[in-house]
Amino acid sequence: MNIIRTLFILGMVGMLLTGCQGLATDPGAGGQARITVRQGMFANARTGAPFTPFGVNYCVVGEFKTGKRGHATFSPSHYDREFVSTMMQDLQNWGCNTVRVFHAYVAAEDGIIKSRDATELSPDYVANFLDFLKQARAHGIRVIVSFDVWSTGCKWLSERELPFDSDYQFPLEEWDERYKRNNFQLCRTPARERANTIIEFIRAIRKHDPTLESTILAWELENELNLTDDKPPFDGSVQKTTFGGRTFDLRDDTGRQAYLDAVFMNWCDYIHSAILHEDPAVLVSASVFTFAAVGLERPGAFTGVTRRDHRIPARPLALLGSSIDFVDIHSYVWRDLDGTRDELWYLRRNMESVEIDALRAKAAKLRKPIIVGETGVHNNYTNRPGLSIPARVKLGADYLHNHVRALRDTYGVAGMLFWTYGTKALPRQGLYYDLNRQPLVRDLYLDAWQGADTRRKEGPGK
């Protein structure tokens, strides 16, 4: 890392922490003000007023014209302006201010790019994304934009060099088929594609309407950032590896975790530096699931563990140590069906698996917020014999209330987003908890975050 690049990033981060817009003009001049981070909390960059991200996820999965399925929220074949308008009005009416969405990763006539040989983002796709931002702004809603691990493989995006390319090393410079999906964090080319994709959307917004830039609350580098231990180099095929001037023993739990931390931090810093070069004022984040969610007690505890899910999440402590602005930890309701271990027991287990005490202390020291960008209830959590659908909905809503209230009051998270608002199509399962179709779930979710504590002895509402 050379001194020029180091000074650039430190300067940009410093301006964000002080609320200064720095090299970027204030895009809120004709609309919303930017949201920034000050003293470890989200704030309006213009007024300094506190901002608490609260709202929903909006996720449309569909089939593209190639036959491939994937995130299709803005696909010309699936985008629904009228439904989006209804959702934005609902969110405003409910007192929400944030929605999280996913970009597509499919190259198709109705995809994010029309083919892998493309030299521009799909104009129709971009138009839908801009329409979404306009509708969000009209209702006072901010947008977190996320990406799944997959990419299009477009050379225009993956081979175009970034401003600080030469300052970063990667374990793999070119895609290595042996590593399968682990290439996405270990290899430079997919990381470069992610960075250039975000840069192209920033430029598209700026070209069409610069005041829409401030509607973006954050670019989330990846949804549930992880690597897998059933593929190299974590499947036992590699014993030692060198990266960033350090040698890591992957046979040892400590060495393996240290290597994971180094890889994830490098990946985040690489993409973040490119985004800052394009837009010094925008916030950047990454999200993870907990270690307990995939059968791991804590970071660095791999030996002797047998599990079906081979994913290893990025360690939140490591992500806080990278240059990103905040961390998003996903936390869903879970409990034993017989009530032996309730939703608060499982919540504590999940939070302990991400080293919550050390995490909160480090977040306070670095002045970076922690949010829960996905929470919710799934239909199997209340699958008790003899219970009617309405009774199960009531149980799910009560469990959710307890879970969200504890995240707010006990764990002090700085924001909360529900999975999901819902879509126009009916869910395939008989029981679901989408907010647009379950008013009881909606009301208890809103009360758990917004209301005073009248239901449980967990301290006053905030």
SETORTI-949490 format. One line per field, with one value per residue (C-alpha): residue in one letter; x, z, y; residue number from 1. Coordinates in Angstrom, 3 decimals. Example, Ala and Ser with C-alpha at 12.3 -4.5 7.8 and 13.67 -1.06 7.14 Angstrom:
// residues 2
setor <- A, S
u <- 12.300, 13.670
w <- 7.800, 7.140
v <- -4.500, -1.060
gulum <- 1, 2
This chain:
// residues 462
setor <- M, N, I, I, R, T, L, F, I, L, G, M, V, G, M, L, L, T, G, C, Q, G, L, A, T, D, P, G, A, G, G, Q, A, R, I, T, V, R, Q, G, M, F, A, N, A, R, T, G, A, P, F, T, P, F, G, V, N, Y, C, V, V, G, E, F, K, T, G, K, R, G, H, A, T, F, S, P, S, H, Y, D, R, E, F, V, S, T, M, M, Q, D, L, Q, N, W, G, C, N, T, V, R, V, F, H, A, Y, V, A, A, E, D, G, I, I, K, S, R, D, A, T, E, L, S, P, D, Y, V, A, N, F, L, D, F, L, K, Q, A, R, A, H, G, I, R, V, I, V, S, F, D, V, W, S, T, G, C, K, W, L, S, E, R, E, L, P, F, D, S, D, Y, Q, F, P, L, E, E, W, D, E, R, Y, K, R, N, N, F, Q, L, C, R, T, P, A, R, E, R, A, N, T, I, I, E, F, I, R, A, I, R, K, H, D, P, T, L, E, S, T, I, L, A, W, E, L, E, N, E, L, N, L, T, D, D, K, P, P, F, D, G, S, V, Q, K, T, T, F, G, G, R, T, F, D, L, R, D, D, T, G, R, Q, A, Y, L, D, A, V, F, M, N, W, C, D, Y, I, H, S, A, I, L, H, E, D, P, A, V, L, V, S, A, S, V, F, T, F, A, A, V, G, L, E, R, P, G, A, F, T, G, V, T, R, R, D, H, R, I, P, A, R, P, L, A, L, L, G, S, S, I, D, F, V, D, I, H, S, Y, V, W, R, D, L, D, G, T, R, D, E, L, W, Y, L, R, R, N, M, E, S, V, E, I, D, A, L, R, A, K, A, A, K, L, R, K, P, I, I, V, G, E, T, G, V, H, N, N, Y, T, N, R, P, G, L, S, I, P, A, R, V, K, L, G, A, D, Y, L, H, N, H, V, R, A, L, R, D, T, Y, G, V, A, G, M, L, F, W, T, Y, G, T, K, A, L, P, R, Q, G, L, Y, Y, D, L, N, R, Q, P, L, V, R, D, L, Y, L, D, A, W, Q, G, A, D, T, R, R, K, E, G, P, G, K
u <- 0.000, 1.687, 1.630, -0.440, -3.272, -3.113, -3.377, -6.238, -8.347, -7.582, -8.523, -11.802, -12.738, -11.839, -14.134, -16.981, -16.497, -16.649, -19.647, -17.719, -18.671, -15.095, -14.427, -18.044, -20.682, -23.675, -26.189, -28.817, -28.841, -31.814, -33.328, -32.372, -29.172, -26.583, -26.591, -23.157, -21.642, -20.708, -19.463, -20.495, -24.068, -25.865, -26.664, -27.970, -24.816, -26.424, -28.153, -26.409, -29.791, -29.627, -30.796, -31.826, -32.144, -35.465, -37.526, -37.614, -35.934, -37.537, -36.478, -37.819, -36.415, -37.409, -36.472, -34.590, -35.006, -31.993, -33.893, -31.597, -33.166, -31.770, -32.343, -34.624, -35.917, -34.946, -35.140, -37.286, -39.210, -40.018, -39.880, -43.312, -43.562, -47.066, -46.167, -43.055, -45.208, -47.535, -44.598, -43.015, -46.299, -46.691, -43.176, -43.756, -47.064, -45.437, -42.656, -39.936, -37.052, -34.942, -35.328, -32.630, -32.537, -30.392, -28.884, -29.011, -25.969, -27.363, -26.196, -29.344, -31.610, -33.502, -30.501, -28.147, -26.118, -27.440, -24.501, -21.039, -19.663, -21.523, -19.736, -22.540, -25.114, -28.481, -30.251, -33.669, -32.367, -30.732, -33.957, -35.855, -33.238, -33.429, -37.225, -36.944, -34.648, -37.011, -39.968, -37.930, -36.882, -40.466, -41.448, -38.381, -36.918, -33.192, -31.859, -29.179, -28.046, -26.629, -25.157, -25.046, -21.732, -22.215, -21.111, -21.788, -18.270, -18.360, -14.814, -15.696, -16.245, -13.754, -10.717, -10.923, -8.240, -9.121, -7.271, -5.365, -5.087, -1.321, -1.504, -3.419, -2.429, -4.871, -4.313, -5.363, -4.753, -6.787, -9.803, -8.800, -11.557, -10.345, -11.411, -15.010, -17.071, -14.161, -12.711, -15.138, -13.167, -9.745, -9.429, -8.944, -11.135, -14.568, -13.668, -12.782, -16.091, -17.991, -16.163, -16.661, -20.329, -20.908, -18.885, -21.016, -24.215, -22.820, -22.025, -25.467, -27.144, -24.916, -25.560, -29.332, -29.987, -27.141, -29.612, -30.522, -27.048, -28.134, -31.021, -28.394, -27.809, -25.035, -23.527, -23.346, -20.367, -21.923, -24.837, -23.680, -19.990, -18.489, -16.057, -16.604, -14.541, -15.454, -13.390, -9.700, -7.854, -9.933, -10.801, -7.487, -5.837, -3.648, -1.627, 0.159, -0.276, 1.365, -0.534, 0.270, 3.747, 2.471, 2.437, -0.709, -0.985, -4.439, -4.251, -4.406, -7.663, -5.887, -3.975, -7.079, -9.077, -6.221, -6.087, -9.861, -9.677, -6.855, -8.687, -11.988, -10.378, -8.320, -11.396, -13.407, -10.604, -9.909, -13.490, -14.076, -11.018, -12.378, -15.822, -14.313, -12.307, -15.565, -17.756, -15.886, -19.088, -21.049, -21.273, -20.108, -21.004, -20.980, -23.332, -22.857, -24.834, -23.687, -21.253, -23.912, -26.265, -23.958, -23.062, -19.931, -19.595, -17.337, -14.590, -11.514, -13.321, -13.285, -11.539, -13.838, -16.954, -19.275, -21.902, -23.943, -23.475, -19.871, -19.976, -17.699, -18.909, -16.636, -15.775, -17.529, -14.528, -12.348, -14.863, -14.914, -11.139, -11.427, -12.214, -15.990, -18.330, -20.628, -21.370, -24.695, -25.331, -28.341, -30.389, -33.574, -35.957, -35.375, -36.641, -37.301, -40.823, -41.436, -40.200, -37.232, -34.936, -36.792, -36.049, -33.966, -31.760, -31.062, -30.504, -27.903, -26.211, -26.034, -24.740, -22.083, -20.918, -19.986, -18.105, -20.746, -19.073, -15.731, -17.566, -19.529, -16.390, -14.471, -17.389, -17.489, -13.734, -13.770, -17.078, -18.781, -22.431, -23.746, -27.158, -29.329, -30.141, -32.208, -34.531, -37.760, -39.684, -39.869, -42.894, -41.244, -40.551, -44.169, -44.994, -46.795, -49.367, -52.949, -52.317, -54.340, -52.668, -53.871, -52.546, -49.169, -49.046, -49.722, -46.922, -44.508, -45.381, -44.858, -41.501, -40.453, -41.403, -39.265, -36.352, -36.382, -36.881, -33.881, -31.739, -32.719, -32.439, -30.054, -27.649, -27.981, -28.009, -28.227, -30.814, -33.196, -34.646, -37.319, -37.175, -39.294, -41.910, -43.298, -43.944, -46.961, -46.919, -48.266, -45.610, -45.592, -45.861, -49.143, -47.794, -45.666, -44.790, -44.384, -45.386, -47.632, -49.899, -49.609, -50.787, -50.263, -46.637, -46.209, -47.717, -45.613, -42.451, -43.112, -43.933, -40.864, -38.558, -40.518, -42.555, -41.887, -41.271, -44.682, -44.524, -41.223, -38.874, -35.915, -35.456, -37.060, -37.661, -35.256
w <- 0.000, -1.043, 0.982, -1.560, -1.510, 2.285, 2.707, 0.217, 2.067, 5.486, 4.192, 2.737, 5.853, 7.995, 6.007, 6.370, 10.121, 10.476, 8.187, 5.553, 1.966, 0.852, -2.831, -3.685, -4.056, -1.752, -3.887, -1.330, -2.482, -4.707, -2.587, 0.390, 2.298, 2.484, 5.398, 6.964, 10.116, 13.028, 16.404, 15.611, 14.647, 11.398, 10.890, 8.366, 6.845, 6.436, 9.797, 12.021, 13.048, 14.052, 11.460, 12.379, 9.428, 9.887, 7.274, 5.059, 2.393, -1.038, -3.030, -6.350, -7.657, -11.172, -14.349, -17.023, -20.758, -20.724, -18.354, -15.444, -12.145, -9.872, -8.311, -10.742, -8.847, -11.637, -14.597, -17.450, -17.295, -13.581, -12.399, -11.213, -10.856, -9.419, -6.747, -5.850, -5.521, -3.120, -1.070, -0.793, 0.384, 2.938, 4.258, 4.639, 6.410, 8.771, 9.784, 7.914, 6.193, 4.549, 2.017, 1.049, -2.460, -4.584, -8.002, -10.584, -11.648, -14.875, -18.368, -20.501, -22.706, -19.529, -17.188, -15.612, -18.848, -22.115, -22.718, -21.398, -24.343, -23.270, -22.796, -20.844, -18.220, -19.725, -20.318, -19.518, -16.304, -15.273, -16.022, -13.627, -10.903, -11.316, -11.160, -7.887, -6.444, -7.563, -5.896, -2.742, -2.611, -3.128, 0.069, 2.155, 1.871, 1.667, -0.232, 0.664, -2.507, -2.114, -4.305, -4.085, -4.473, -8.171, -11.062, -14.791, -16.035, -18.249, -19.318, -19.634, -15.863, -14.694, -16.756, -16.454, -14.000, -10.851, -9.595, -6.893, -8.533, -8.171, -4.427, -3.652, -3.775, -4.126, -3.379, -6.988, -9.856, -12.309, -11.863, -10.773, -11.408, -8.561, -6.076, -7.404, -5.623, -3.301, -6.321, -5.692, -2.641, -3.406, -7.022, -8.261, -11.380, -9.723, -7.060, -9.822, -11.547, -8.339, -7.922, -11.541, -11.421, -8.467, -10.147, -13.296, -11.273, -9.475, -12.872, -14.237, -11.283, -11.639, -15.384, -15.039, -11.832, -9.384, -6.610, -6.501, -5.174, -1.660, -1.814, -1.648, 2.045, 1.298, -1.256, 0.421, -1.110, -0.671, 0.989, 3.655, 2.790, 3.206, 1.998, 2.083, 3.692, 1.181, -1.549, -1.689, 0.140, 3.217, 2.301, 3.450, 0.034, 1.057, 4.275, 4.224, 2.151, 1.887, 1.427, 2.094, 3.295, 5.903, 6.008, 7.299, 8.511, 7.351, 9.383, 12.548, 13.621, 14.548, 11.278, 9.250, 10.922, 10.508, 6.792, 6.464, 8.227, 5.960, 2.793, 3.727, 4.864, 1.691, -0.466, 1.305, 1.234, -2.458, -3.568, -1.071, -2.265, -5.820, -4.706, -2.624, -5.628, -7.569, -4.744, -1.579, 0.410, 0.013, 2.761, 2.146, 4.132, 4.083, 5.670, 7.336, 8.991, 12.416, 13.004, 14.996, 12.004, 10.131, 13.033, 14.305, 17.919, 17.194, 14.837, 14.790, 16.134, 13.220, 14.496, 15.240, 13.951, 11.668, 9.833, 6.640, 5.842, 4.731, 4.639, 6.924, 7.409, 7.396, 10.984, 12.002, 14.114, 11.005, 8.886, 11.452, 11.096, 7.350, 5.824, 5.399, 7.290, 9.083, 9.495, 8.954, 10.961, 9.947, 12.799, 12.386, 15.045, 16.185, 19.136, 20.120, 19.204, 22.752, 24.222, 26.024, 24.576, 23.524, 20.962, 23.392, 24.224, 20.537, 19.970, 22.747, 21.245, 17.828, 19.187, 21.272, 18.154, 16.582, 19.716, 20.486, 23.549, 21.813, 18.665, 20.421, 22.166, 18.896, 17.114, 19.840, 19.606, 15.797, 15.834, 13.389, 13.672, 13.623, 12.090, 11.566, 7.869, 7.851, 10.544, 10.306, 10.992, 8.773, 8.611, 10.182, 13.440, 14.578, 13.059, 16.056, 15.593, 15.997, 15.631, 13.094, 10.630, 12.547, 15.801, 14.200, 12.830, 16.338, 17.782, 15.075, 15.608, 19.370, 18.940, 16.446, 18.842, 21.603, 19.209, 17.709, 21.079, 22.514, 19.510, 20.093, 23.880, 24.935, 22.004, 20.964, 17.201, 15.233, 12.653, 11.624, 8.338, 8.027, 5.557, 3.573, 2.626, 0.201, -3.520, -5.780, -6.242, -3.427, -1.596, -2.466, 1.139, 3.010, 5.839, 5.380, 7.277, 4.583, 5.995, 3.089, 3.828, 7.589, 9.479, 12.902, 12.127, 10.713, 13.760, 16.271, 14.229, 14.152, 17.857, 18.809, 17.241, 17.524, 20.693, 24.400, 26.315, 27.705, 27.000, 28.538, 31.298, 29.069, 29.744, 28.276, 24.589, 22.584
v <- 0.000, 3.231, 6.420, 8.407, 5.909, 5.628, 9.387, 9.531, 6.952, 8.415, 11.841, 10.650, 8.705, 11.670, 13.926, 11.445, 11.180, 14.933, 15.212, 17.153, 16.441, 16.983, 16.641, 15.825, 18.479, 18.109, 16.185, 16.967, 20.574, 19.789, 17.047, 14.922, 15.553, 12.805, 10.405, 10.099, 8.588, 10.844, 9.700, 6.141, 7.028, 7.742, 11.413, 13.891, 15.389, 18.807, 19.266, 16.732, 15.294, 11.610, 9.084, 5.544, 3.131, 1.349, -0.421, -3.468, -5.527, -5.688, -8.727, -9.991, -13.272, -14.259, -16.035, -14.137, -14.668, -16.991, -19.299, -18.480, -17.428, -14.754, -11.346, -9.536, -6.504, -4.076, -6.452, -5.095, -8.386, -8.079, -4.468, -3.275, 0.513, 0.418, -2.117, -0.121, 2.984, 1.158, -0.089, 3.358, 4.849, 2.057, 2.571, 6.285, 5.658, 3.145, 5.524, 3.647, 5.407, 2.673, -0.127, -2.634, -4.100, -6.405, -5.898, -8.663, -10.674, -12.155, -11.192, -11.397, -9.314, -8.407, -8.534, -6.026, -6.173, -7.556, -9.906, -10.691, -8.716, -5.568, -2.257, -0.570, -1.404, -2.266, 1.094, -0.409, -1.940, 1.350, 3.242, 0.986, 1.448, 5.228, 5.082, 3.152, 5.826, 8.594, 6.909, 6.343, 9.993, 11.172, 9.327, 10.179, 6.670, 5.867, 2.856, 0.322, -1.451, -4.951, -7.692, -11.476, -13.282, -14.079, -11.887, -11.611, -12.364, -9.263, -8.341, -4.650, -4.667, -7.299, -6.272, -2.476, -1.417, 0.494, 3.583, 1.690, -1.726, -1.915, -1.233, -4.431, -8.052, -10.933, -14.622, -15.303, -12.903, -14.985, -17.241, -20.766, -23.304, -25.511, -22.851, -22.670, -19.974, -19.075, -17.247, -14.414, -13.218, -14.698, -13.566, -10.012, -10.117, -10.655, -8.078, -5.628, -6.378, -5.607, -2.295, -1.249, -2.213, 0.110, 2.843, 2.557, 2.918, 5.965, 7.497, 6.612, 8.329, 11.376, 11.615, 11.317, 13.268, 14.030, 14.819, 11.104, 10.271, 11.195, 8.697, 5.961, 5.310, 2.833, 0.510, -2.886, -4.674, -8.098, -9.815, -12.282, -12.231, -15.697, -18.352, -22.126, -24.868, -27.576, -25.860, -24.890, -23.565, -24.525, -28.139, -29.586, -29.438, -26.487, -26.650, -23.307, -20.196, -16.789, -13.560, -9.911, -10.767, -13.227, -17.019, -18.727, -22.318, -23.408, -26.631, -24.555, -22.871, -19.646, -19.551, -20.296, -17.519, -15.057, -15.833, -15.439, -12.072, -10.884, -11.953, -10.327, -7.069, -6.861, -7.506, -4.800, -2.241, -2.858, -2.238, 0.560, 2.500, 2.443, 3.639, 6.465, 7.594, 7.934, 9.259, 10.314, 10.988, 7.743, 5.122, 1.557, -1.569, -5.362, -7.884, -11.260, -14.027, -15.215, -18.074, -19.919, -19.740, -22.139, -24.419, -22.673, -21.616, -18.655, -17.453, -19.665, -22.756, -25.200, -28.348, -31.258, -29.506, -31.484, -29.465, -29.479, -25.806, -25.264, -21.480, -19.449, -15.869, -12.885, -12.047, -8.814, -7.773, -7.980, -6.077, -3.273, -3.105, -2.596, 0.786, 0.199, 2.517, 0.078, -3.626, -5.396, -8.599, -10.698, -12.101, -14.148, -15.429, -18.988, -21.047, -24.649, -25.698, -26.941, -23.659, -25.256, -22.622, -19.523, -16.826, -14.762, -17.772, -18.298, -14.600, -14.538, -17.625, -15.989, -12.703, -14.442, -16.285, -12.934, -11.837, -9.233, -7.685, -7.207, -6.133, -3.396, -2.174, -2.004, -0.333, 2.326, 2.861, 3.130, 5.050, 2.707, 1.606, -1.961, -2.641, -5.707, -5.516, -8.705, -9.980, -11.907, -15.099, -18.159, -20.433, -23.495, -21.650, -21.968, -25.353, -26.834, -29.611, -28.486, -24.769, -22.808, -20.461, -17.350, -18.817, -19.483, -15.958, -14.622, -16.749, -15.656, -12.008, -12.293, -14.030, -11.362, -8.575, -10.049, -10.590, -7.088, -5.397, -7.248, -6.284, -2.675, -2.463, -5.232, -5.260, -1.620, -2.059, 1.182, 0.096, -2.677, -3.981, -6.688, -9.583, -8.840, -6.287, -8.866, -9.030, -8.920, -12.699, -14.853, -16.889, -20.578, -21.760, -21.628, -19.484, -16.418, -13.279, -10.629, -7.265, -6.312, -9.309, -9.787, -6.683, -8.270, -9.073, -5.581, -3.883, -5.815, -5.268, -1.526, -1.455, -3.490, -0.920, 2.313, 1.868, 2.233, -0.976, -1.926, -5.660, -6.845, -5.704, -4.853, -1.181, 1.930, 2.364, 4.441
gulum <- 1, 2, 3, 4, 5, 6, 7, 8, 9, 10, 11, 12, 13, 14, 15, 16, 17, 18, 19, 20, 21, 22, 23, 24, 25, 26, 27, 28, 29, 30, 31, 32, 33, 34, 35, 36, 37, 38, 39, 40, 41, 42, 43, 44, 45, 46, 47, 48, 49, 50, 51, 52, 53, 54, 55, 56, 57, 58, 59, 60, 61, 62, 63, 64, 65, 66, 67, 68, 69, 70, 71, 72, 73, 74, 75, 76, 77, 78, 79, 80, 81, 82, 83, 84, 85, 86, 87, 88, 89, 90, 91, 92, 93, 94, 95, 96, 97, 98, 99, 100, 101, 102, 103, 104, 105, 106, 107, 108, 109, 110, 111, 112, 113, 114, 115, 116, 117, 118, 119, 120, 121, 122, 123, 124, 125, 126, 127, 128, 129, 130, 131, 132, 133, 134, 135, 136, 137, 138, 139, 140, 141, 142, 143, 144, 145, 146, 147, 148, 149, 150, 151, 152, 153, 154, 155, 156, 157, 158, 159, 160, 161, 162, 163, 164, 165, 166, 167, 168, 169, 170, 171, 172, 173, 174, 175, 176, 177, 178, 179, 180, 181, 182, 183, 184, 185, 186, 187, 188, 189, 190, 191, 192, 193, 194, 195, 196, 197, 198, 199, 200, 201, 202, 203, 204, 205, 206, 207, 208, 209, 210, 211, 212, 213, 214, 215, 216, 217, 218, 219, 220, 221, 222, 223, 224, 225, 226, 227, 228, 229, 230, 231, 232, 233, 234, 235, 236, 237, 238, 239, 240, 241, 242, 243, 244, 245, 246, 247, 248, 249, 250, 251, 252, 253, 254, 255, 256, 257, 258, 259, 260, 261, 262, 263, 264, 265, 266, 267, 268, 269, 270, 271, 272, 273, 274, 275, 276, 277, 278, 279, 280, 281, 282, 283, 284, 285, 286, 287, 288, 289, 290, 291, 292, 293, 294, 295, 296, 297, 298, 299, 300, 301, 302, 303, 304, 305, 306, 307, 308, 309, 310, 311, 312, 313, 314, 315, 316, 317, 318, 319, 320, 321, 322, 323, 324, 325, 326, 327, 328, 329, 330, 331, 332, 333, 334, 335, 336, 337, 338, 339, 340, 341, 342, 343, 344, 345, 346, 347, 348, 349, 350, 351, 352, 353, 354, 355, 356, 357, 358, 359, 360, 361, 362, 363, 364, 365, 366, 367, 368, 369, 370, 371, 372, 373, 374, 375, 376, 377, 378, 379, 380, 381, 382, 383, 384, 385, 386, 387, 388, 389, 390, 391, 392, 393, 394, 395, 396, 397, 398, 399, 400, 401, 402, 403, 404, 405, 406, 407, 408, 409, 410, 411, 412, 413, 414, 415, 416, 417, 418, 419, 420, 421, 422, 423, 424, 425, 426, 427, 428, 429, 430, 431, 432, 433, 434, 435, 436, 437, 438, 439, 440, 441, 442, 443, 444, 445, 446, 447, 448, 449, 450, 451, 452, 453, 454, 455, 456, 457, 458, 459, 460, 461, 462
